[in-house]
Amino acid sequence: MLEIVDRVGPYSAKVKIDKINDVRAEKRRKIVERAKAILYDWEMKKIPIEDEVLREIEEALIKAKIVEYGPEKLPAGPEVEESEELIIVEGRADVINLLRHGYKNVIAVEGVKIPETVKEIAKSKKKVIAFLDGDRGGDLILKQLLSEGVKIDFVVRAPYGKEVEELTGKEIADAFEEAKMIKEEKYKSLILEKKQFDLPNNVLEITKEIEGSLMAYLMDNEANIIEKVPVSELAKKIEDYKNIKYIVFDGVITQRLVDLASNINEEVYLIGSRIGEITKKPMNVRILVFQDLFKK
């Protein structure tokens, strides 16, 4: 039906039809779309996808393998007692991840305070490995292990910025390949808080002045300036010297610069404006950024 008007007051009127839309079809389309979205969401919540089912089963099996070791009931792998080697990690999630990838001789310290059980069991092992996160938390745990005299033979670190609990099997294997043997006094210097680094005054002065210059300073063991170069030439210049200890530059600390710095001295300070993506941090390279040195 179409109702038309042929008169408006005293005047004649005409109605012209330009287009007819079926609003019922549009409403029906919206109803169907909403119904499909509701059904999809319901099905996803009702039945987990295959991968999720497998993951839940795997988690249940792994958690069943975890033992509570010692009076402190520390999370540990089933072979922590009989194995000749011991892997010390930070927490329960780290134990679960290592168990998932076949490492059963693991024990967690569960906090910064080192349990007596960990100290005692470490004494009885031929080799003790500390496997810690690649962040400041890992530094603190390692510092505490060493300060409390826990027997540590090797240190393994997760890639910079990552935690042991999130590593893949390949990342774990790669980390173990990069394990470093501890030399007590030398290693302790690697885990000092950043504000405790004893940098020469002229290094600190250059760090204050260099920001915004896009320049780099290369300095020797006594902090004497070897050369001042544009940041764009820094990588090439690093390869030209073997006695650089301090590299201060107005730029991003990259993995390439870290790798180059690790080959030029027993100890190198790499000080830049910020840190890029670092996946591997050699033990002899100290990475610092400007704000770390001048925090109040």
Phi and psi restraints in degrees (value plus and minus 20) as a CYANA .aco file:
   2 LEU   PHI    -157.7  -117.7
   2 LEU   PSI      98.9   138.9
   3 GLU   PHI    -114.3   -74.3
   3 GLU   PSI     108.3   148.3
   4 ILE   PHI    -140.2  -100.2
   4 ILE   PSI     142.8   182.8
   5 VAL   PHI    -137.9   -97.9
   5 VAL   PSI     103.9   143.9
   6 ASP   PHI    -129.2   -89.2
   6 ASP   PSI     -18.5    21.5
   7 ARG   PHI    -174.0  -134.0
   7 ARG   PSI     115.1   155.1
   8 VAL   PHI    -143.8  -103.8
   8 VAL   PSI      83.9   123.9
   9 GLY   PHI      42.9    82.9
   9 GLY   PSI    -151.8  -111.8
  10 PRO   PHI    -103.8   -63.8
  10 PRO   PSI     -18.5    21.5
  11 TYR   PHI    -127.7   -87.7
  11 TYR   PSI     126.8   166.8
  12 SER   PHI     -95.1   -55.1
  12 SER   PSI     130.1   170.1
  13 ALA   PHI    -157.9  -117.9
  13 ALA   PSI     132.2   172.2
  14 LYS   PHI    -148.0  -108.0
  14 LYS   PSI     128.0   168.0
  15 VAL   PHI    -136.4   -96.4
  15 VAL   PSI     107.0   147.0
  16 LYS   PHI    -133.9   -93.9
  16 LYS   PSI     107.1   147.1
  17 ILE   PHI    -112.1   -72.1
  17 ILE   PSI      98.6   138.6
  18 ASP   PHI    -113.4   -73.4
  18 ASP   PSI     -58.5   -18.5
  19 LYS   PHI    -179.9  -139.9
  19 LYS   PSI     127.2   167.2
  20 ILE   PHI    -141.8  -101.8
  20 ILE   PSI     101.7   141.7
  21 ASN   PHI    -127.8   -87.8
  21 ASN   PSI     117.5   157.5
  22 ASP   PHI    -111.8   -71.8
  22 ASP   PSI      75.1   115.1
  23 VAL   PHI     -86.6   -46.6
  23 VAL   PSI     -41.2    -1.2
  24 ARG   PHI     -84.4   -44.4
  24 ARG   PSI     -56.9   -16.9
  25 ALA   PHI     -86.3   -46.3
  25 ALA   PSI     -60.3   -20.3
  26 GLU   PHI     -85.7   -45.7
  26 GLU   PSI     -61.4   -21.4
  27 LYS   PHI     -84.7   -44.7
  27 LYS   PSI     -60.0   -20.0
  28 ARG   PHI     -83.7   -43.7
  28 ARG   PSI     -60.0   -20.0
  29 ARG   PHI     -82.1   -42.1
  29 ARG   PSI     -62.9   -22.9
  30 LYS   PHI     -86.0   -46.0
  30 LYS   PSI     -58.3   -18.3
  31 ILE   PHI     -84.3   -44.3
  31 ILE   PSI     -62.7   -22.7
  32 VAL   PHI     -84.4   -44.4
  32 VAL   PSI     -63.8   -23.8
  33 GLU   PHI     -81.8   -41.8
  33 GLU   PSI     -63.3   -23.3
  34 ARG   PHI     -86.2   -46.2
  34 ARG   PSI     -58.8   -18.8
  35 ALA   PHI     -84.2   -44.2
  35 ALA   PSI     -60.8   -20.8
  36 LYS   PHI     -84.4   -44.4
  36 LYS   PSI     -60.6   -20.6
  37 ALA   PHI     -83.9   -43.9
  37 ALA   PSI     -61.2   -21.2
  38 ILE   PHI     -85.3   -45.3
  38 ILE   PSI     -63.5   -23.5
  39 LEU   PHI     -84.2   -44.2
  39 LEU   PSI     -61.3   -21.3
  40 TYR   PHI     -83.7   -43.7
  40 TYR   PSI     -65.6   -25.6
  41 ASP   PHI     -83.6   -43.6
  41 ASP   PSI     -59.0   -19.0
  42 TRP   PHI     -85.2   -45.2
  42 TRP   PSI     -63.6   -23.6
  43 GLU   PHI     -84.7   -44.7
  43 GLU   PSI     -60.3   -20.3
  44 MET   PHI     -84.2   -44.2
  44 MET   PSI     -57.4   -17.4
  45 LYS   PHI     -99.2   -59.2
  45 LYS   PSI     -50.5   -10.5
  46 LYS   PHI     -93.8   -53.8
  46 LYS   PSI     -62.2   -22.2
  47 ILE   PHI    -146.7  -106.7
  47 ILE   PSI      92.0   132.0
  48 PRO   PHI     -81.7   -41.7
  48 PRO   PSI     127.3   167.3
  49 ILE   PHI     -87.8   -47.8
  49 ILE   PSI     142.4   182.4
  50 GLU   PHI     -75.9   -35.9
  50 GLU   PSI     -64.0   -24.0
  51 ASP   PHI     -81.7   -41.7
  51 ASP   PSI     -58.3   -18.3
  52 GLU   PHI     -87.9   -47.9
  52 GLU   PSI     -59.5   -19.5
  53 VAL   PHI     -81.2   -41.2
  53 VAL   PSI     -66.6   -26.6
  54 LEU   PHI     -82.5   -42.5
  54 LEU   PSI     -59.9   -19.9
  55 ARG   PHI     -84.7   -44.7
  55 ARG   PSI     -61.9   -21.9
  56 GLU   PHI     -84.1   -44.1
  56 GLU   PSI     -59.1   -19.1
  57 ILE   PHI     -85.0   -45.0
  57 ILE   PSI     -64.2   -24.2
  58 GLU   PHI     -81.2   -41.2
  58 GLU   PSI     -65.0   -25.0
  59 GLU   PHI     -80.3   -40.3
  59 GLU   PSI     -61.3   -21.3
  60 ALA   PHI     -84.1   -44.1
  60 ALA   PSI     -62.0   -22.0
  61 LEU   PHI     -86.0   -46.0
  61 LEU   PSI     -62.0   -22.0
  62 ILE   PHI     -85.9   -45.9
  62 ILE   PSI     -63.6   -23.6
  63 LYS   PHI     -83.1   -43.1
  63 LYS   PSI     -49.8    -9.8
  64 ALA   PHI     -88.7   -48.7
  64 ALA   PSI     -44.6    -4.6
  65 LYS   PHI    -102.3   -62.3
  65 LYS   PSI     -39.8     0.2
  66 ILE   PHI     -88.3   -48.3
  66 ILE   PSI     114.8   154.8
  67 VAL   PHI    -129.8   -89.8
  67 VAL   PSI     140.8   180.8
  68 GLU   PHI    -123.0   -83.0
  68 GLU   PSI      93.1   133.1
  69 TYR   PHI    -126.7   -86.7
  69 TYR   PSI     115.0   155.0
  70 GLY   PHI      57.5    97.5
  70 GLY   PSI     153.4   193.4
  71 PRO   PHI     -80.9   -40.9
  71 PRO   PSI     -46.8    -6.8
  72 GLU   PHI    -101.9   -61.9
  72 GLU   PSI     -23.8    16.2
  73 LYS   PHI      33.4    73.4
  73 LYS   PSI      33.9    73.9
  74 LEU   PHI     -95.4   -55.4
  74 LEU   PSI     119.9   159.9
  75 PRO   PHI     -83.4   -43.4
  75 PRO   PSI     111.7   151.7
  76 ALA   PHI    -173.0  -133.0
  76 ALA   PSI     143.6   183.6
  77 GLY   PHI    -101.6   -61.6
  77 GLY   PSI     142.6   182.6
  78 PRO   PHI     -88.3   -48.3
  78 PRO   PSI     -35.7     4.3
  79 GLU   PHI    -127.5   -87.5
  79 GLU   PSI      -3.2    36.8
  80 VAL   PHI     -83.7   -43.7
  80 VAL   PSI     -49.9    -9.9
  81 GLU   PHI     -99.3   -59.3
  81 GLU   PSI     -69.0   -29.0
  82 GLU   PHI    -106.1   -66.1
  82 GLU   PSI     -40.0     0.0
  83 SER   PHI     -88.3   -48.3
  83 SER   PSI     125.5   165.5
  84 GLU   PHI     -99.8   -59.8
  84 GLU   PSI     -33.8     6.2
  85 GLU   PHI    -134.8   -94.8
  85 GLU   PSI     132.0   172.0
  86 LEU   PHI    -152.3  -112.3
  86 LEU   PSI     115.4   155.4
  87 ILE   PHI    -132.4   -92.4
  87 ILE   PSI     100.7   140.7
  88 ILE   PHI    -120.9   -80.9
  88 ILE   PSI     106.4   146.4
  89 VAL   PHI    -143.8  -103.8
  89 VAL   PSI     159.4   199.4
  90 GLU   PHI    -103.5   -63.5
  90 GLU   PSI     -68.3   -28.3
  91 GLY   PHI    -162.3  -122.3
  91 GLY   PSI     159.1   199.1
  92 ARG   PHI     -78.9   -38.9
  92 ARG   PSI     -61.4   -21.4
  93 ALA   PHI     -81.9   -41.9
  93 ALA   PSI     -53.7   -13.7
  94 ASP   PHI     -86.7   -46.7
  94 ASP   PSI     -61.0   -21.0
  95 VAL   PHI     -80.3   -40.3
  95 VAL   PSI     -65.9   -25.9
  96 ILE   PHI     -79.5   -39.5
  96 ILE   PSI     -64.2   -24.2
  97 ASN   PHI     -86.5   -46.5
  97 ASN   PSI     -60.0   -20.0
  98 LEU   PHI     -89.3   -49.3
  98 LEU   PSI     -56.2   -16.2
  99 LEU   PHI     -81.9   -41.9
  99 LEU   PSI     -59.9   -19.9
 100 ARG   PHI     -77.4   -37.4
 100 ARG   PSI     -51.1   -11.1
 101 HIS   PHI    -125.4   -85.4
 101 HIS   PSI      -2.1    37.9
 102 GLY   PHI      74.4   114.4
 102 GLY   PSI     -14.4    25.6
 103 TYR   PHI    -115.8   -75.8
 103 TYR   PSI      89.2   129.2
 104 LYS   PHI    -126.2   -86.2
 104 LYS   PSI     -25.7    14.3
 105 ASN   PHI    -121.0   -81.0
 105 ASN   PSI      33.3    73.3
 106 VAL   PHI    -135.6   -95.6
 106 VAL   PSI     126.2   166.2
 107 ILE   PHI    -162.3  -122.3
 107 ILE   PSI     124.3   164.3
 108 ALA   PHI    -125.7   -85.7
 108 ALA   PSI     123.0   163.0
 109 VAL   PHI    -103.3   -63.3
 109 VAL   PSI     -42.5    -2.5
 110 GLU   PHI      36.8    76.8
 110 GLU   PSI      28.8    68.8
 111 GLY   PHI     114.3   154.3
 111 GLY   PSI     153.4   193.4
 112 VAL   PHI     -93.1   -53.1
 112 VAL   PSI     -54.4   -14.4
 113 LYS   PHI     -91.9   -51.9
 113 LYS   PSI     103.9   143.9
 114 ILE   PHI    -104.3   -64.3
 114 ILE   PSI     100.9   140.9
 115 PRO   PHI     -85.5   -45.5
 115 PRO   PSI     129.0   169.0
 116 GLU   PHI     -81.2   -41.2
 116 GLU   PSI     -52.9   -12.9
 117 THR   PHI     -79.2   -39.2
 117 THR   PSI     -61.4   -21.4
 118 VAL   PHI     -85.4   -45.4
 118 VAL   PSI     -62.7   -22.7
 119 LYS   PHI     -81.0   -41.0
 119 LYS   PSI     -62.8   -22.8
 120 GLU   PHI     -90.9   -50.9
 120 GLU   PSI     -65.5   -25.5
 121 ILE   PHI     -87.4   -47.4
 121 ILE   PSI     -52.0   -12.0
 122 ALA   PHI     -83.1   -43.1
 122 ALA   PSI     -54.3   -14.3
 123 LYS   PHI     -82.8   -42.8
 123 LYS   PSI     -49.1    -9.1
 124 SER   PHI    -109.5   -69.5
 124 SER   PSI     -21.2    18.8
 125 LYS   PHI    -120.8   -80.8
 125 LYS   PSI     127.1   167.1
 126 LYS   PHI     -91.0   -51.0
 126 LYS   PSI     -54.4   -14.4
 127 LYS   PHI    -160.8  -120.8
 127 LYS   PSI     110.9   150.9
 128 VAL   PHI    -141.7  -101.7
 128 VAL   PSI     107.9   147.9
 129 ILE   PHI    -137.9   -97.9
 129 ILE   PSI     108.1   148.1
 130 ALA   PHI    -116.0   -76.0
 130 ALA   PSI      95.9   135.9
 131 PHE   PHI    -131.4   -91.4
 131 PHE   PSI      86.6   126.6
 132 LEU   PHI    -146.3  -106.3
 132 LEU   PSI     141.4   181.4
 133 ASP   PHI     -81.5   -41.5
 133 ASP   PSI     134.1   174.1
 134 GLY   PHI    -109.4   -69.4
 134 GLY   PSI      27.3    67.3
 135 ASP   PHI    -162.6  -122.6
 135 ASP   PSI    -192.4  -152.4
 136 ARG   PHI     -84.2   -44.2
 136 ARG   PSI     -53.0   -13.0
 137 GLY   PHI     -80.3   -40.3
 137 GLY   PSI     -61.2   -21.2
 138 GLY   PHI     -83.6   -43.6
 138 GLY   PSI     -58.2   -18.2
 139 ASP   PHI     -80.6   -40.6
 139 ASP   PSI     -63.0   -23.0
 140 LEU   PHI     -86.0   -46.0
 140 LEU   PSI     -61.8   -21.8
 141 ILE   PHI     -82.8   -42.8
 141 ILE   PSI     -63.7   -23.7
 142 LEU   PHI     -84.4   -44.4
 142 LEU   PSI     -61.8   -21.8
 143 LYS   PHI     -79.5   -39.5
 143 LYS   PSI     -60.9   -20.9
 144 GLN   PHI     -89.3   -49.3
 144 GLN   PSI     -60.5   -20.5
 145 LEU   PHI     -77.6   -37.6
 145 LEU   PSI     -66.3   -26.3
 146 LEU   PHI     -90.8   -50.8
 146 LEU   PSI     -61.2   -21.2
 147 SER   PHI     -87.2   -47.2
 147 SER   PSI     -45.9    -5.9
 148 GLU   PHI    -114.5   -74.5
 148 GLU   PSI     -12.5    27.5
 149 GLY   PHI      55.3    95.3
 149 GLY   PSI       2.3    42.3
 150 VAL   PHI     -89.7   -49.7
 150 VAL   PSI     114.6   154.6
 151 LYS   PHI     -86.9   -46.9
 151 LYS   PSI      93.8   133.8
 152 ILE   PHI    -148.2  -108.2
 152 ILE   PSI     103.6   143.6
 153 ASP   PHI    -118.3   -78.3
 153 ASP   PSI     -56.6   -16.6
 154 PHE   PHI    -156.2  -116.2
 154 PHE   PSI     130.2   170.2
 155 VAL   PHI    -137.9   -97.9
 155 VAL   PSI     108.4   148.4
 156 VAL   PHI    -140.0  -100.0
 156 VAL   PSI     111.9   151.9
 157 ARG   PHI    -140.2  -100.2
 157 ARG   PSI     121.5   161.5
 158 ALA   PHI     -84.5   -44.5
 158 ALA   PSI     137.6   177.6
 159 PRO   PHI     -73.6   -33.6
 159 PRO   PSI     131.4   171.4
 160 TYR   PHI     -70.8   -30.8
 160 TYR   PSI     105.5   145.5
 161 GLY   PHI      65.8   105.8
 161 GLY   PSI     -22.6    17.4
 162 LYS   PHI    -129.2   -89.2
 162 LYS   PSI     142.3   182.3
 163 GLU   PHI    -132.1   -92.1
 163 GLU   PSI     132.0   172.0
 164 VAL   PHI     -79.4   -39.4
 164 VAL   PSI     -56.6   -16.6
 165 GLU   PHI     -85.8   -45.8
 165 GLU   PSI     -38.5     1.5
 166 GLU   PHI    -125.9   -85.9
 166 GLU   PSI     -15.5    24.5
 167 LEU   PHI     -97.0   -57.0
 167 LEU   PSI     126.6   166.6
 168 THR   PHI    -101.3   -61.3
 168 THR   PSI     150.8   190.8
 169 GLY   PHI     -79.2   -39.2
 169 GLY   PSI     -60.4   -20.4
 170 LYS   PHI     -86.9   -46.9
 170 LYS   PSI     -60.8   -20.8
 171 GLU   PHI     -84.5   -44.5
 171 GLU   PSI     -56.8   -16.8
 172 ILE   PHI     -85.1   -45.1
 172 ILE   PSI     -66.9   -26.9
 173 ALA   PHI     -81.1   -41.1
 173 ALA   PSI     -62.8   -22.8
 174 ASP   PHI     -83.1   -43.1
 174 ASP   PSI     -59.4   -19.4
 175 ALA   PHI     -84.0   -44.0
 175 ALA   PSI     -60.3   -20.3
 176 PHE   PHI     -86.5   -46.5
 176 PHE   PSI     -53.6   -13.6
 177 GLU   PHI     -85.1   -45.1
 177 GLU   PSI     -47.5    -7.5
 178 GLU   PHI    -112.1   -72.1
 178 GLU   PSI     -11.2    28.8
 179 ALA   PHI     -75.8   -35.8
 179 ALA   PSI     120.0   160.0
 180 LYS   PHI    -134.1   -94.1
 180 LYS   PSI     113.2   153.2
 181 MET   PHI     -94.6   -54.6
 181 MET   PSI     116.6   156.6
 182 ILE   PHI     -99.1   -59.1
 182 ILE   PSI     111.7   151.7
 183 LYS   PHI    -136.1   -96.1
 183 LYS   PSI      87.7   127.7
 184 GLU   PHI     -63.8   -23.8
 184 GLU   PSI     -81.2   -41.2
 185 GLU   PHI     -86.3   -46.3
 185 GLU   PSI     -61.4   -21.4
 186 LYS   PHI     -85.3   -45.3
 186 LYS   PSI     -60.3   -20.3
 187 TYR   PHI     -91.1   -51.1
 187 TYR   PSI     -52.7   -12.7
 188 LYS   PHI     -78.8   -38.8
 188 LYS   PSI     -52.4   -12.4
 189 SER   PHI     -89.2   -49.2
 189 SER   PSI     -37.0     3.0
 190 LEU   PHI    -102.9   -62.9
 190 LEU   PSI     -35.8     4.2
 191 ILE   PHI    -133.2   -93.2
 191 ILE   PSI      -5.2    34.8
 192 LEU   PHI     -87.0   -47.0
 192 LEU   PSI     130.7   170.7
 193 GLU   PHI     -81.9   -41.9
 193 GLU   PSI     129.8   169.8
 194 LYS   PHI     -77.6   -37.6
 194 LYS   PSI     -57.7   -17.7
 195 LYS   PHI     -89.1   -49.1
 195 LYS   PSI     -31.2     8.8
 196 GLN   PHI    -113.5   -73.5
 196 GLN   PSI     -26.3    13.7
 197 PHE   PHI     -82.1   -42.1
 197 PHE   PSI     109.8   149.8
 198 ASP   PHI    -111.8   -71.8
 198 ASP   PSI      61.9   101.9
 199 LEU   PHI    -109.2   -69.2
 199 LEU   PSI     121.3   161.3
 200 PRO   PHI     -79.9   -39.9
 200 PRO   PSI     131.6   171.6
 201 ASN   PHI     -79.5   -39.5
 201 ASN   PSI     -60.4   -20.4
 202 ASN   PHI     -89.0   -49.0
 202 ASN   PSI     -46.8    -6.8
 203 VAL   PHI     -86.8   -46.8
 203 VAL   PSI     -64.4   -24.4
 204 LEU   PHI     -84.0   -44.0
 204 LEU   PSI     -59.7   -19.7
 205 GLU   PHI     -83.5   -43.5
 205 GLU   PSI     -63.5   -23.5
 206 ILE   PHI     -83.6   -43.6
 206 ILE   PSI     -60.0   -20.0
 207 THR   PHI     -80.9   -40.9
 207 THR   PSI     -57.0   -17.0
 208 LYS   PHI     -88.2   -48.2
 208 LYS   PSI     -53.7   -13.7
 209 GLU   PHI    -113.9   -73.9
 209 GLU   PSI     -37.9     2.1
 210 ILE   PHI    -102.2   -62.2
 210 ILE   PSI     -41.3    -1.3
 211 GLU   PHI     -79.4   -39.4
 211 GLU   PSI     109.4   149.4
 212 GLY   PHI      71.0   111.0
 212 GLY   PSI     -23.9    16.1
 213 SER   PHI    -111.4   -71.4
 213 SER   PSI     -39.0     1.0
 214 LEU   PHI      38.3    78.3
 214 LEU   PSI      12.3    52.3
 215 MET   PHI    -135.9   -95.9
 215 MET   PSI     145.3   185.3
 216 ALA   PHI    -155.0  -115.0
 216 ALA   PSI     121.7   161.7
 217 TYR   PHI    -133.8   -93.8
 217 TYR   PSI     111.7   151.7
 218 LEU   PHI    -128.0   -88.0
 218 LEU   PSI     106.2   146.2
 219 MET   PHI    -149.5  -109.5
 219 MET   PSI     130.9   170.9
 220 ASP   PHI    -107.1   -67.1
 220 ASP   PSI    -189.9  -149.9
 221 ASN   PHI     -80.8   -40.8
 221 ASN   PSI     -48.4    -8.4
 222 GLU   PHI    -114.3   -74.3
 222 GLU   PSI     -10.2    29.8
 223 ALA   PHI      47.6    87.6
 223 ALA   PSI       3.5    43.5
 224 ASN   PHI    -100.1   -60.1
 224 ASN   PSI     121.3   161.3
 225 ILE   PHI     -92.2   -52.2
 225 ILE   PSI     101.6   141.6
 226 ILE   PHI    -106.0   -66.0
 226 ILE   PSI     -65.9   -25.9
 227 GLU   PHI    -181.7  -141.7
 227 GLU   PSI     128.6   168.6
 228 LYS   PHI    -136.0   -96.0
 228 LYS   PSI     104.3   144.3
 229 VAL   PHI    -157.4  -117.4
 229 VAL   PSI     140.2   180.2
 230 PRO   PHI     -84.5   -44.5
 230 PRO   PSI     128.5   168.5
 231 VAL   PHI     -77.5   -37.5
 231 VAL   PSI     -52.4   -12.4
 232 SER   PHI     -83.0   -43.0
 232 SER   PSI     -41.5    -1.5
 233 GLU   PHI    -122.7   -82.7
 233 GLU   PSI     -17.3    22.7
 234 LEU   PHI     -81.1   -41.1
 234 LEU   PSI     -68.5   -28.5
 235 ALA   PHI     -77.6   -37.6
 235 ALA   PSI     -63.2   -23.2
 236 LYS   PHI     -86.4   -46.4
 236 LYS   PSI     -59.7   -19.7
 237 LYS   PHI     -89.4   -49.4
 237 LYS   PSI     -54.8   -14.8
 238 ILE   PHI     -76.9   -36.9
 238 ILE   PSI     -59.4   -19.4
 239 GLU   PHI     -90.1   -50.1
 239 GLU   PSI     -34.9     5.1
 240 ASP   PHI    -103.5   -63.5
 240 ASP   PSI     -33.1     6.9
 241 TYR   PHI    -146.0  -106.0
 241 TYR   PSI     136.2   176.2
 242 LYS   PHI    -145.0  -105.0
 242 LYS   PSI     -12.3    27.7
 243 ASN   PHI    -144.8  -104.8
 243 ASN   PSI       7.0    47.0
 244 ILE   PHI    -105.0   -65.0
 244 ILE   PSI     111.2   151.2
 245 LYS   PHI    -133.4   -93.4
 245 LYS   PSI     -53.6   -13.6
 246 TYR   PHI    -141.9  -101.9
 246 TYR   PSI     107.4   147.4
 247 ILE   PHI    -143.0  -103.0
 247 ILE   PSI      90.8   130.8
 248 VAL   PHI    -134.8   -94.8
 248 VAL   PSI     103.4   143.4
 249 PHE   PHI    -170.2  -130.2
 249 PHE   PSI     132.3   172.3
 250 ASP   PHI    -110.8   -70.8
 250 ASP   PSI      58.0    98.0
 251 GLY   PHI    -191.2  -151.2
 251 GLY   PSI    -193.8  -153.8
 252 VAL   PHI    -110.6   -70.6
 252 VAL   PSI     112.7   152.7
 253 ILE   PHI    -100.0   -60.0
 253 ILE   PSI      92.6   132.6
 254 THR   PHI    -127.3   -87.3
 254 THR   PSI     148.2   188.2
 255 GLN   PHI     -81.8   -41.8
 255 GLN   PSI     -56.9   -16.9
 256 ARG   PHI     -82.3   -42.3
 256 ARG   PSI     -63.9   -23.9
 257 LEU   PHI     -85.8   -45.8
 257 LEU   PSI     -58.6   -18.6
 258 VAL   PHI     -81.5   -41.5
 258 VAL   PSI     -66.1   -26.1
 259 ASP   PHI     -82.5   -42.5
 259 ASP   PSI     -61.9   -21.9
 260 LEU   PHI     -85.3   -45.3
 260 LEU   PSI     -62.3   -22.3
 261 ALA   PHI     -84.2   -44.2
 261 ALA   PSI     -51.6   -11.6
 262 SER   PHI     -87.0   -47.0
 262 SER   PSI     -35.8     4.2
 263 ASN   PHI    -121.5   -81.5
 263 ASN   PSI     -17.8    22.2
 264 ILE   PHI    -128.3   -88.3
 264 ILE   PSI     -29.6    10.4
 265 ASN   PHI    -188.0  -148.0
 265 ASN   PSI     144.2   184.2
 266 GLU   PHI     -89.7   -49.7
 266 GLU   PSI     -46.5    -6.5
 267 GLU   PHI    -164.6  -124.6
 267 GLU   PSI     105.4   145.4
 268 VAL   PHI    -153.4  -113.4
 268 VAL   PSI     114.0   154.0
 269 TYR   PHI    -121.9   -81.9
 269 TYR   PSI      99.3   139.3
 270 LEU   PHI    -128.9   -88.9
 270 LEU   PSI      88.1   128.1
 271 ILE   PHI    -137.4   -97.4
 271 ILE   PSI      95.3   135.3
 272 GLY   PHI    -153.2  -113.2
 272 GLY   PSI    -197.6  -157.6
 273 SER   PHI     -97.1   -57.1
 273 SER   PSI     -52.0   -12.0
 274 ARG   PHI    -180.1  -140.1
 274 ARG   PSI     149.7   189.7
 275 ILE   PHI    -127.3   -87.3
 275 ILE   PSI     111.1   151.1
 276 GLY   PHI    -106.0   -66.0
 276 GLY   PSI    -176.0  -136.0
 277 GLU   PHI    -101.3   -61.3
 277 GLU   PSI      88.4   128.4
 278 ILE   PHI    -129.2   -89.2
 278 ILE   PSI      98.2   138.2
 279 THR   PHI    -123.0   -83.0
 279 THR   PSI     -37.2     2.8
 280 LYS   PHI    -161.5  -121.5
 280 LYS   PSI     103.7   143.7
 281 LYS   PHI    -139.7   -99.7
 281 LYS   PSI      85.6   125.6
 282 PRO   PHI     -81.0   -41.0
 282 PRO   PSI     128.1   168.1
 283 MET   PHI     -87.0   -47.0
 283 MET   PSI     -44.3    -4.3
 284 ASN   PHI    -110.2   -70.2
 284 ASN   PSI     -16.6    23.4
 285 VAL   PHI    -130.4   -90.4
 285 VAL   PSI     101.8   141.8
 286 ARG   PHI    -116.1   -76.1
 286 ARG   PSI     100.4   140.4
 287 ILE   PHI    -122.2   -82.2
 287 ILE   PSI     100.7   140.7
 288 LEU   PHI    -152.6  -112.6
 288 LEU   PSI     129.6   169.6
 289 VAL   PHI    -137.8   -97.8
 289 VAL   PSI     138.8   178.8
 290 PHE   PHI     -72.1   -32.1
 290 PHE   PSI     -65.8   -25.8
 291 GLN   PHI     -85.9   -45.9
 291 GLN   PSI     -44.5    -4.5
 292 ASP   PHI     -85.5   -45.5
 292 ASP   PSI     -51.0   -11.0
 293 LEU   PHI    -103.5   -63.5
 293 LEU   PSI     -41.0    -1.0
 294 PHE   PHI    -145.5  -105.5
 294 PHE   PSI       6.8    46.8
 295 LYS   PHI     -87.9   -47.9
 295 LYS   PSI     125.2   165.2
